[in-house]
Amino acid sequence: MKDFRESFPITEHVIYLNTANHSPPSTHVKKAIQDFLLDWDNLQRRGDYKVDLANNSFAKLIGSDSDEIACQPNTSRGLSTIASSIDFRNGENVIVNELENWANIYPWTLQRKKGVEVRIVDATDGAILLEDIEKMIDDRTKVVSISQVQWLTGARHELRSLSDLCHDYGAYLVVDGIQAAGALKVDIRKEDVDFYACGSYKWLLGPSGAGFLYAKKEHLPNLTPLEVGYRAVVENSLKEPLLHKTAKKLEFGEPSYLSFVGTLESIVHIIRLGTDRIERQIISLAQRLYDGLSSLDVKLVSPEEPRLRSGVISFTANNPEHIYNKLTDAGYVLSLRPAGIRVSTGFFNTMDEIDSLIEDVARLVG
Ligand SMILES: Cc1ncc(COP(=O)(O)O)c(C=O)c1O
């Protein structure tokens, strides 16, 4: 991991614990983007080729086939594309929960105009429990949509039992993966997820402007995109364009090539390092932080149960804004969110950085 830390120059002058907000730029990503620009000067832009490679690398990362991946500009657009491509009927329902990022709320509440009911599950100890979804699901449930890792509490949801539950009721499991993919091992076949949307700029360690949407092959014929762009079309027509049979049918116009070039590079590095190894490092840093904060006068917002935790640990205390400002002045990069101070442990972070944060928080809370 040490040489990978060196490829994040930001780590030399701050303690960067904010990947849940935005990944820091690595030298690999910057170089790939610069090389692409130089190629462009030489009229060798090859943007579509790079986007295809990025799609393939994301497929490899999550264990899907390449033709189940559509490029998207971000997570919001991926979730929205799925929501608007599903054939909802009056009286059906969608289950979301109170912890979701708005990116995973609006695509579903918009379906109310088709007569779809949106059911909201309450959280328990910062997480969403399977049994609470079980109480709400019924034969009219079309979709359960959930983040694999919650953005505010860092709760990590086990997907296989959830997909089993959904499939028992004939519902799709849609997953917002932006706080998980790249940090935690994702095995889309094992989890049996139906749709998975992810953006580039957090744990995938890319620049913003790229994203991926996984759509399980068997569902592709049942999806009717609300909007059609030329990338989705295999044969143009003024009457009825013929769409690709693959997930490409969910693509639109020209993607941000620079974003995909950078993201391709970062995913290749993630795969080379190994997602098992990355996950182990991220979780052990987060565990150390959780244990350290547990002995202080702070309230942990992240779940107590280790199996429900990820690399995102949030806590609050008296006057969290004051603590956040002091930590920022001391050189930490963190996030202040409605739930408290959010710390995210990247694989490039060290135990020393975590110990120093615990000490500084201890001083501040007395
Ligand atoms: C869980 C979650 N979903 C979605 C988003 C928004 O993602 P995007 O900007 O890729 O649409 C965020 C951003 O913070 C997030 O944390």
PDBQT file of the ligand as one rigid body, heavy atoms in Angstrom, charges set to zero:
ROOT
HETATM    1  C1  LIG A 401     -24.924   7.440  -1.400  1.00  0.00    +0.000 C 
HETATM    2  C2  LIG A 401     -24.791   8.510  -2.423  1.00  0.00    +0.000 A 
HETATM    3  N1  LIG A 401     -25.516   8.423  -3.543  1.00  0.00    +0.000 NA
HETATM    4  C3  LIG A 401     -25.413   9.329  -4.517  1.00  0.00    +0.000 A 
HETATM    5  C4  LIG A 401     -24.615  10.440  -4.387  1.00  0.00    +0.000 A 
HETATM    6  C5  LIG A 401     -24.537  11.413  -5.509  1.00  0.00    +0.000 C 
HETATM    7  O1  LIG A 401     -23.782  10.807  -6.518  1.00  0.00    +0.000 OA
HETATM    8  P1  LIG A 401     -23.571  11.453  -7.960  1.00  0.00    +0.000 P 
HETATM    9  O2  LIG A 401     -23.016  12.815  -7.757  1.00  0.00    +0.000 OA
HETATM   10  O3  LIG A 401     -22.614  10.496  -8.616  1.00  0.00    +0.000 OA
HETATM   11  O4  LIG A 401     -24.893  11.498  -8.635  1.00  0.00    +0.000 OA
HETATM   12  C6  LIG A 401     -23.847  10.593  -3.233  1.00  0.00    +0.000 A 
HETATM   13  C7  LIG A 401     -22.973  11.755  -3.064  1.00  0.00    +0.000 C 
HETATM   14  O5  LIG A 401     -22.605  12.115  -1.970  1.00  0.00    +0.000 OA
HETATM   15  C8  LIG A 401     -23.933   9.586  -2.238  1.00  0.00    +0.000 A 
HETATM   16  O6  LIG A 401     -23.190   9.657  -1.116  1.00  0.00    +0.000 OA
ENDROOT
TORSDOF 0
